[in-house]
Amino acid sequence: LWRLGYCARLLKTNHFRTAASNTSFPAVWMLLAQHSGRIPGLFVVVKKNTFFTMPETVEDKTNPELYLPHPGVRGMTLLNREAFKRTVVVPALKVKKEIVSSVLKSLKQSVLQRPGLKRVVEDPEDEESRFVILDPHKIPEFSLGESEQQVLKQLNAHPEVSKYHLELTYENFKSEEILRAILPEGQEVTSGFSRVGHIAHLNLRDHQLPYRHLIGQVIMDKNPGITCVVNKTNIIDSTYRNFEMEVLAGENNLVTKVKENNIAYELDFSKVYWNPRLSTEHGRIVELLKAGDVLFDVFAGIGPFAIPAARRRCRVFANDLNPESYTWLLHNCKLNKVDTKVKAFNMDGRDFLRGPVREELSKELPLLKEGQNTAFHIVMNLPALAVEFLDVFRHLLVGEPCSPAGLPTVHCYGFSKHSNPARDIQERAEASLGTSLAGRCSTFLVRNVAPNKEMLCLSFQIPADVLYKRPCPDEAKPASKRLCTSQDSSEEKFLS
């Protein structure tokens, strides 16, 4: 008996001493064997009696049904909430109601900590007592460890663990647990979504489509404030940056309100582009601007760059080809009281750059004085195509270059599947511009769009020899003429 008690203490001590270094149970078991010596059956007895004192080794396998809906819901395509009901047996302590709070505080590591489930329930047979529900994953054998029993004795509470029949309903399960129970075993479960005001936007996989309306209903049930769930049915249209969608659940109302960086926007989600994952990037670019700066937003959408820039007292020229985006841009400018500070255009991006942007730069840059702080920024947030628009800047202006400090800064967005995405987007930009950007550009990783697909922002000042075309000298200056011809041919050589 002495050897049995000694070996049990040795097992427990060595387990907790080595848990931090991830020592496996069999290694501690072998240590026990060295000290026990004789009786092989002893290992089984000690392991059984001390297993519940090591909660970190207990897995969900001890009571797998606790957090799972009724197995009969597998394959359900029409949501039936009543079918999720089930009753499970969980450990509980019966204690006097006046010491409930003390018990909860003292046994907080063992008490059930699951949102939506009560930790304390009434005793139908004794109004002076309450049942404190314990976590069955931590008390799998319905028996408390020695330390917990000592705590209860100090509180004058009986340490005996009872079996409590706990009823679980649809409301008690998380959306992921519900969907995992419904979809065929082994298939990926998507419970994440983008939230745009009252709309939840899903990107479902093919195997999830037969369950799409049920998935939409579950998402709406489990997320307060969501009253419409949609699924994208095709890729983003590269022209207008919107996509077809199907309403899966809720009201068919896709006009919504959103708030980003303390600015309110309204939009029709079915007709314009909006991505809540870009709020940090919108804020990053706007933070680069100072009062008095000029922003040209080539693909402005409904205004997430333009409107906050105008509120920073910048002069803003905002453009979008999509007529719906243009309409909502004007609406949001009025909504945020910056309509007098934003000049809005509904043009192709190239026409916008060759028209209003060229006109404004031709007028403003020659007027810049030495030491003047006005900066010009051009944002090109059309990741699928923006890099291809950079060739517009080649000889966009005519005349003598302004001071280097006044050259416009471009923030061009792009996607890359390359193993070195920063180098990839820089090389593509250089090919469009016809010059090297080595040492005069920076690349910022915006977000991971999909496996092996990154969204990046390439920022650079347009080189003077790219932006400006100097007037060719007249026939009286053949040497200069040859210089001009030489510059053009070297540029062509780079592009080839």
Wavefront OBJ file of the C-alpha trace (Angstrom):
o trace
v 0.000 0.000 0.000
v 2.864 2.346 0.824
v 4.441 1.615 -2.581
v 1.085 2.244 -4.270
v 0.646 5.638 -2.607
v 4.257 6.601 -3.297
v 4.023 5.705 -6.964
v 0.754 7.589 -7.376
v 2.308 10.743 -5.877
v 5.399 10.260 -8.038
v 3.303 9.999 -11.185
v 1.311 13.136 -10.386
v 4.381 15.174 -9.379
v 6.437 14.266 -12.418
v 3.534 14.835 -14.781
v 2.956 18.408 -13.657
v 6.682 19.113 -13.428
v 7.225 18.133 -17.060
v 3.938 19.299 -18.609
v 5.452 22.595 -19.694
v 8.142 20.789 -21.678
v 5.491 18.656 -23.414
v 6.620 15.376 -21.865
v 4.319 12.585 -23.016
v 2.321 10.393 -20.637
v 4.156 7.181 -21.626
v 7.460 8.743 -20.525
v 6.059 9.416 -17.040
v 4.528 5.951 -17.025
v 7.983 4.443 -17.603
v 9.267 6.448 -14.654
v 6.519 4.894 -12.572
v 7.562 1.429 -13.742
v 11.105 1.995 -12.518
v 9.884 2.685 -8.977
v 6.974 0.226 -8.723
v 9.042 -2.784 -9.682
v 6.872 -5.812 -9.355
v 3.175 -5.729 -10.170
v 2.396 -4.985 -13.851
v -1.283 -4.504 -13.081
v -0.336 -1.611 -10.828
v 0.209 0.620 -13.881
v -3.423 0.319 -14.942
v -4.756 1.055 -11.471
v -2.570 4.118 -10.961
v -3.327 5.471 -14.439
v -7.063 5.159 -13.860
v -7.051 6.740 -10.421
v -4.871 9.713 -11.343
v -6.136 10.493 -14.841
v -8.712 13.047 -13.686
v -6.047 14.979 -11.765
v -4.380 15.893 -15.073
v -7.024 17.924 -16.986
v -4.655 18.934 -19.783
v -4.542 15.305 -20.981
v -8.330 14.985 -21.202
v -9.736 15.335 -24.718
v -13.263 15.862 -26.024
v -13.446 12.083 -26.530
v -14.463 11.699 -22.872
v -17.838 13.265 -23.582
v -17.976 14.067 -27.294
v -21.731 14.614 -27.405
v -21.729 17.526 -24.942
v -21.232 20.218 -27.569
v -22.714 18.347 -30.519
v -26.301 18.580 -31.769
v -28.417 15.460 -32.131
v -26.815 13.152 -34.750
v -30.136 12.963 -36.579
v -29.566 16.435 -38.095
v -26.859 15.138 -40.450
v -27.763 15.956 -44.069
v -30.579 18.373 -43.161
v -31.196 20.975 -45.900
v -34.304 22.653 -44.460
v -33.638 24.037 -40.986
v -35.621 22.332 -38.219
v -34.532 23.836 -34.901
v -36.487 21.313 -32.826
v -34.349 18.470 -34.215
v -31.280 19.796 -32.381
v -32.638 19.063 -28.900
v -30.807 16.526 -26.811
v -30.102 15.760 -23.147
v -26.621 15.031 -21.855
v -25.378 13.990 -18.436
v -22.894 16.412 -16.891
v -21.211 16.601 -13.465
v -22.689 19.036 -10.942
v -22.210 20.053 -7.325
v -25.156 20.595 -5.019
v -24.375 23.548 -2.727
v -26.261 25.968 -0.523
v -27.310 29.048 -2.483
v -25.517 31.444 -0.111
v -22.102 29.993 -0.992
v -22.638 29.670 -4.751
v -20.496 32.701 -5.595
v -17.651 31.416 -3.396
v -17.779 28.010 -5.062
v -17.743 29.558 -8.533
v -14.734 31.655 -7.634
v -12.813 28.814 -5.990
v -13.507 26.226 -8.701
v -13.436 28.526 -11.742
v -11.101 26.124 -13.570
v -13.584 23.258 -13.198
v -16.899 25.089 -13.656
v -18.591 24.970 -17.061
v -17.511 28.037 -19.072
v -19.694 27.899 -22.151
v -21.601 30.910 -23.497
v -25.316 30.299 -23.601
v -25.324 27.629 -20.888
v -26.122 28.433 -17.277
v -23.447 27.528 -14.758
v -25.895 27.630 -11.848
v -29.370 26.066 -11.962
v -32.076 25.632 -9.344
v -32.615 22.385 -7.452
v -36.280 21.436 -8.037
v -36.302 19.445 -4.783
v -34.631 21.998 -2.512
v -35.174 25.730 -2.937
v -32.299 26.464 -0.542
v -29.772 24.711 -2.789
v -28.394 25.170 -6.264
v -26.570 22.944 -8.750
v -23.222 24.261 -9.989
v -22.567 22.700 -13.405
v -19.021 21.448 -13.903
v -17.144 20.975 -17.160
v -17.343 17.285 -18.084
v -14.110 17.572 -20.044
v -12.319 18.485 -16.834
v -14.291 16.174 -14.523
v -14.692 13.108 -16.769
v -14.928 10.571 -13.960
v -17.537 12.543 -11.968
v -15.093 12.893 -9.099
v -13.130 15.924 -7.922
v -9.431 15.944 -7.240
v -8.007 16.235 -3.753
v -7.318 19.967 -3.982
v -10.880 20.744 -5.110
v -12.290 18.605 -2.310
v -10.209 20.521 0.257
v -11.577 23.812 -1.073
v -15.155 22.605 -0.720
v -14.540 21.362 2.827
v -13.309 24.836 3.774
v -16.589 26.234 2.401
v -18.615 23.601 4.318
v -19.844 22.163 1.016
v -20.241 18.479 0.250
v -17.655 17.404 -2.363
v -19.772 14.661 -3.884
v -20.363 15.120 -7.615
v -23.889 14.493 -8.901
v -25.053 13.575 -12.382
v -27.192 16.342 -13.828
v -29.346 15.912 -16.947
v -28.698 19.020 -19.040
v -31.018 19.807 -21.950
v -29.372 21.338 -25.008
v -31.331 23.135 -27.726
v -30.561 24.858 -31.025
v -29.903 28.092 -29.109
v -27.079 26.474 -27.108
v -24.936 25.518 -30.098
v -22.515 27.729 -32.005
v -22.969 28.214 -35.729
v -19.858 26.184 -36.546
v -21.058 23.280 -34.380
v -24.449 23.313 -36.088
v -22.975 23.364 -39.580
v -20.402 20.701 -38.757
v -23.208 18.435 -37.547
v -25.300 19.032 -40.684
v -22.736 18.842 -43.484
v -21.349 15.438 -44.530
v -18.537 14.270 -42.278
v -15.063 15.392 -43.294
v -16.220 18.314 -45.425
v -15.010 21.846 -44.788
v -17.331 24.047 -42.745
v -17.523 27.762 -43.514
v -18.907 29.854 -40.679
v -16.924 33.027 -41.430
v -18.292 35.905 -43.478
v -17.800 39.567 -44.301
v -20.272 41.895 -42.632
v -21.499 44.935 -44.561
v -24.024 46.703 -42.365
v -26.977 44.336 -41.932
v -25.664 42.021 -44.684
v -23.528 38.902 -44.195
v -21.539 38.067 -47.325
v -20.446 34.428 -47.800
v -18.194 32.735 -50.345
v -19.475 29.155 -50.262
v -17.670 26.178 -51.751
v -19.343 23.905 -54.270
v -19.963 21.123 -51.736
v -21.788 23.595 -49.474
v -24.223 24.864 -52.116
v -26.936 22.206 -51.472
v -27.067 23.518 -47.879
v -26.714 27.215 -48.753
v -30.153 28.385 -47.575
v -29.794 26.519 -44.288
v -26.291 27.959 -43.815
v -27.657 31.440 -44.445
v -30.408 30.967 -41.867
v -27.942 29.694 -39.237
v -25.612 32.659 -39.823
v -28.536 35.044 -39.446
v -29.789 33.294 -36.287
v -26.417 33.358 -34.576
v -25.365 36.936 -35.403
v -27.558 39.701 -33.984
v -28.123 42.558 -36.417
v -27.721 40.401 -39.528
v -31.011 40.475 -41.444
v -29.787 39.432 -44.895
v -27.303 36.743 -45.969
v -25.912 36.611 -49.518
v -23.549 34.339 -51.398
v -21.292 35.460 -54.231
v -22.162 33.556 -57.393
v -19.362 34.722 -59.710
v -15.989 36.443 -59.607
v -15.700 40.214 -59.320
v -16.357 41.999 -62.597
v -13.098 43.768 -63.436
v -14.924 46.681 -65.085
v -17.359 47.749 -62.377
v -15.879 45.724 -59.465
v -19.166 44.149 -58.439
v -20.433 40.595 -58.593
v -23.662 38.661 -58.897
v -25.070 37.365 -55.644
v -27.892 35.236 -54.325
v -29.887 36.069 -51.212
v -29.771 32.972 -49.004
v -31.803 34.130 -46.024
v -33.615 37.166 -44.675
v -34.931 40.255 -46.383
v -34.004 41.089 -49.956
v -32.664 44.518 -49.049
v -29.113 45.176 -50.223
v -29.035 48.923 -49.576
v -27.118 49.228 -46.351
v -25.150 51.536 -44.083
v -21.598 50.949 -42.892
v -19.143 52.832 -40.727
v -15.409 52.812 -41.353
v -12.791 54.805 -39.446
v -15.610 56.864 -37.865
v -17.081 57.822 -41.252
v -20.533 56.677 -42.377
v -21.244 55.383 -45.881
v -24.399 54.209 -47.617
v -24.391 51.868 -50.605
v -26.208 49.237 -52.616
v -24.054 46.171 -52.018
v -25.338 44.454 -55.163
v -24.178 47.268 -57.457
v -20.955 48.699 -56.004
v -17.719 47.354 -54.547
v -17.177 47.420 -50.798
v -14.719 45.350 -48.785
v -14.659 45.805 -44.983
v -11.230 44.122 -44.863
v -9.655 47.222 -46.434
v -10.484 49.666 -43.634
v -6.946 49.562 -42.223
v -5.446 50.223 -45.646
v -7.801 53.119 -46.290
v -6.733 54.628 -42.981
v -3.028 54.051 -43.695
v -3.072 56.008 -46.947
v -5.196 58.830 -45.566
v -2.748 59.236 -42.675
v -0.055 60.116 -45.247
v -2.023 63.189 -46.334
v -1.776 66.681 -44.892
v -4.138 69.620 -45.102
v -3.677 71.314 -48.468
v -2.469 68.179 -50.275
v -4.126 67.061 -53.503
v -5.529 63.538 -53.938
v -6.457 62.010 -57.283
v -8.505 58.847 -56.672
v -8.637 57.025 -60.008
v -10.917 54.141 -58.958
v -12.745 55.826 -56.107
v -15.704 53.519 -55.548
v -18.091 55.112 -53.051
v -15.307 57.195 -51.484
v -13.347 55.363 -48.743
v -10.159 57.247 -49.713
v -11.734 60.420 -51.084
v -14.114 61.332 -48.262
v -11.683 60.977 -45.305
v -9.064 62.869 -47.358
v -11.539 65.709 -47.892
v -12.242 65.763 -44.175
v -8.513 66.281 -43.638
v -8.913 69.455 -45.765
v -7.264 68.010 -48.850
v -8.399 68.889 -52.359
v -9.837 65.735 -53.875
v -10.514 64.625 -57.432
v -12.414 61.307 -57.340
v -13.393 59.143 -60.294
v -15.159 55.847 -60.949
v -16.337 54.254 -64.172
v -19.301 52.494 -62.543
v -22.316 54.846 -62.727
v -23.727 53.340 -59.532
v -20.465 53.944 -57.654
v -20.398 57.513 -58.961
v -23.979 58.076 -57.730
v -23.199 56.690 -54.268
v -19.936 58.681 -54.173
v -21.911 61.903 -54.644
v -24.446 60.738 -52.051
v -21.769 59.953 -49.449
v -19.966 63.230 -50.059
v -23.191 65.040 -49.192
v -23.826 62.697 -46.272
v -20.440 63.613 -44.805
v -20.676 67.295 -45.809
v -17.611 67.313 -48.053
v -19.397 67.680 -51.398
v -17.820 71.115 -51.924
v -14.314 69.687 -51.420
v -14.577 66.697 -53.781
v -14.749 66.979 -57.557
v -16.344 63.745 -58.766
v -16.052 62.196 -62.220
v -17.664 59.232 -63.979
v -14.957 58.318 -66.506
v -12.658 55.537 -67.603
v -9.488 55.581 -65.507
v -7.226 56.361 -68.477
v -9.448 59.231 -69.590
v -9.467 60.594 -66.045
v -5.661 60.533 -65.890
v -5.235 62.059 -69.333
v -7.970 64.636 -68.706
v -8.643 66.146 -65.257
v -5.423 64.818 -63.676
v -3.166 66.064 -66.480
v -4.965 69.407 -66.518
v -4.604 69.925 -62.776
v -0.955 68.833 -62.640
v -0.081 71.030 -65.647
v -1.616 73.977 -63.848
v -0.365 73.329 -60.308
v 3.167 71.926 -60.653
v 4.718 74.964 -62.416
v 3.392 77.167 -59.618
v 5.127 75.236 -56.858
v 7.653 77.392 -55.073
v 10.817 76.259 -53.336
v 9.992 74.877 -49.914
v 6.262 74.603 -50.616
v 4.732 71.636 -48.776
v 1.846 70.730 -51.088
v 2.023 67.048 -52.040
v 0.191 65.296 -54.875
v -1.015 61.716 -54.356
v -2.575 59.412 -56.946
v -4.403 56.343 -55.590
v -5.066 53.480 -58.001
v -7.051 50.854 -56.111
v -8.023 48.403 -58.835
v -5.766 45.452 -57.963
v -6.735 43.334 -60.949
v -5.757 45.975 -63.548
v -4.171 49.066 -61.996
v -0.566 48.145 -62.872
v -1.555 48.079 -66.540
v -2.688 51.720 -66.288
v 0.746 52.981 -65.242
v 1.868 53.481 -68.842
v -0.461 56.505 -68.929
v 2.123 58.447 -66.923
v 4.734 58.172 -69.678
v 5.078 61.722 -71.001
v 1.754 62.722 -69.457
v 3.074 66.283 -69.068
v 5.051 68.472 -71.437
v 7.678 70.961 -70.369
v 10.459 71.303 -67.874
v 10.164 69.052 -64.807
v 9.138 70.570 -61.516
v 11.288 70.194 -58.434
v 11.720 66.544 -57.337
v 9.767 67.210 -54.150
v 6.704 68.155 -56.175
v 6.550 65.000 -58.271
v 3.257 63.112 -57.640
v 3.330 59.981 -55.485
v 1.438 56.996 -56.856
v -0.097 54.305 -54.648
v -0.832 51.449 -57.037
v -2.520 48.229 -55.883
v -2.064 44.821 -57.433
v -2.479 41.085 -56.905
v 0.417 38.657 -57.088
v 0.717 34.873 -57.002
v 4.507 35.040 -57.357
v 6.838 33.483 -54.789
v 8.273 36.995 -54.309
v 5.181 39.205 -54.669
v 6.982 42.478 -53.884
v 9.517 41.936 -56.634
v 6.798 40.763 -59.002
v 4.633 43.868 -58.676
v 7.659 46.159 -58.906
v 8.875 44.508 -62.114
v 5.413 44.726 -63.669
v 5.187 48.403 -62.745
v 8.632 49.055 -64.233
v 7.562 47.408 -67.479
v 4.540 49.709 -67.699
v 6.476 52.852 -66.812
v 9.495 52.053 -68.985
v 12.014 52.749 -66.230
v 13.540 51.188 -63.146
v 12.107 51.884 -59.694
v 15.015 50.338 -57.824
v 15.726 52.363 -54.689
v 12.801 54.718 -55.200
v 9.692 52.702 -54.351
v 8.220 50.874 -51.385
v 5.910 47.869 -51.257
v 3.293 47.251 -48.571
v 1.523 43.910 -48.086
v -2.172 44.748 -47.709
v -3.711 41.319 -47.161
v -3.747 37.695 -48.182
v -6.626 37.318 -50.643
v -6.443 33.559 -51.154
v -3.838 30.805 -50.786
v -0.749 31.977 -52.700
v -2.427 35.240 -53.714
v -1.418 38.531 -52.095
v -2.724 42.073 -52.430
v 0.023 44.699 -52.330
v 0.421 48.449 -52.578
v 3.392 49.825 -54.530
v 4.175 53.471 -53.691
v 6.612 55.640 -55.663
v 7.160 59.140 -56.930
v 6.781 59.265 -60.710
v 10.294 59.797 -62.123
v 10.620 63.134 -63.916
v 11.951 61.507 -67.082
v 8.799 59.364 -67.212
v 6.228 62.044 -66.373
v 7.615 64.843 -68.564
v 8.162 65.034 -72.267
v 10.543 67.835 -73.098
v 9.798 69.678 -76.349
v 12.219 68.547 -79.073
v 14.570 71.349 -80.176
v 14.211 72.894 -83.619
v 16.340 71.976 -86.604
v 18.948 74.555 -85.641
v 20.121 72.373 -82.779
v 20.930 68.975 -84.260
v 22.998 67.842 -81.270
v 20.063 68.321 -78.926
v 17.808 66.651 -81.432
v 20.053 63.632 -81.447
v 19.906 63.640 -77.635
v 16.118 63.629 -77.733
v 16.125 60.745 -80.240
v 18.625 58.864 -78.095
v 16.403 59.193 -75.036
v 13.379 57.841 -76.924
v 15.260 54.843 -78.313
v 16.748 53.928 -74.935
v 13.256 53.978 -73.473
v 12.013 51.671 -76.226
v 14.944 49.357 -75.545
v 13.935 49.086 -71.875
v 10.349 48.237 -72.811
v 11.440 45.566 -75.263
l 1 2 3 4 5 6 7 8 9 10 11 12 13 14 15 16 17 18 19 20 21 22 23 24 25 26 27 28 29 30 31 32 33 34 35 36 37 38 39 40 41 42 43 44 45 46 47 48 49 50 51 52 53 54 55 56 57 58 59 60 61 62 63 64 65 66 67 68 69 70 71 72 73 74 75 76 77 78 79 80 81 82 83 84 85 86 87 88 89 90 91 92 93 94 95 96 97 98 99 100 101 102 103 104 105 106 107 108 109 110 111 112 113 114 115 116 117 118 119 120 121 122 123 124 125 126 127 128 129 130 131 132 133 134 135 136 137 138 139 140 141 142 143 144 145 146 147 148 149 150 151 152 153 154 155 156 157 158 159 160 161 162 163 164 165 166 167 168 169 170 171 172 173 174 175 176 177 178 179 180 181 182 183 184 185 186 187 188 189 190 191 192 193 194 195 196 197 198 199 200 201 202 203 204 205 206 207 208 209 210 211 212 213 214 215 216 217 218 219 220 221 222 223 224 225 226 227 228 229 230 231 232 233 234 235 236 237 238 239 240 241 242 243 244 245 246 247 248 249 250 251 252 253 254 255 256 257 258 259 260 261 262 263 264 265 266 267 268 269 270 271 272 273 274 275 276 277 278 279 280 281 282 283 284 285 286 287 288 289 290 291 292 293 294 295 296 297 298 299 300 301 302 303 304 305 306 307 308 309 310 311 312 313 314 315 316 317 318 319 320 321 322 323 324 325 326 327 328 329 330 331 332 333 334 335 336 337 338 339 340 341 342 343 344 345 346 347 348 349 350 351 352 353 354 355 356 357 358 359 360 361 362 363 364 365 366 367 368 369 370 371 372 373 374 375 376 377 378 379 380 381 382 383 384 385 386 387 388 389 390 391 392 393 394 395 396 397 398 399 400 401 402 403 404 405 406 407 408 409 410 411 412 413 414 415 416 417 418 419 420 421 422 423 424 425 426 427 428 429 430 431 432 433 434 435 436 437 438 439 440 441 442 443 444 445 446 447 448 449 450 451 452 453 454 455 456 457 458 459 460 461 462 463 464 465 466 467 468 469 470 471 472 473 474 475 476 477 478 479 480 481 482 483 484 485 486 487 488 489 490 491 492 493 494 495 496
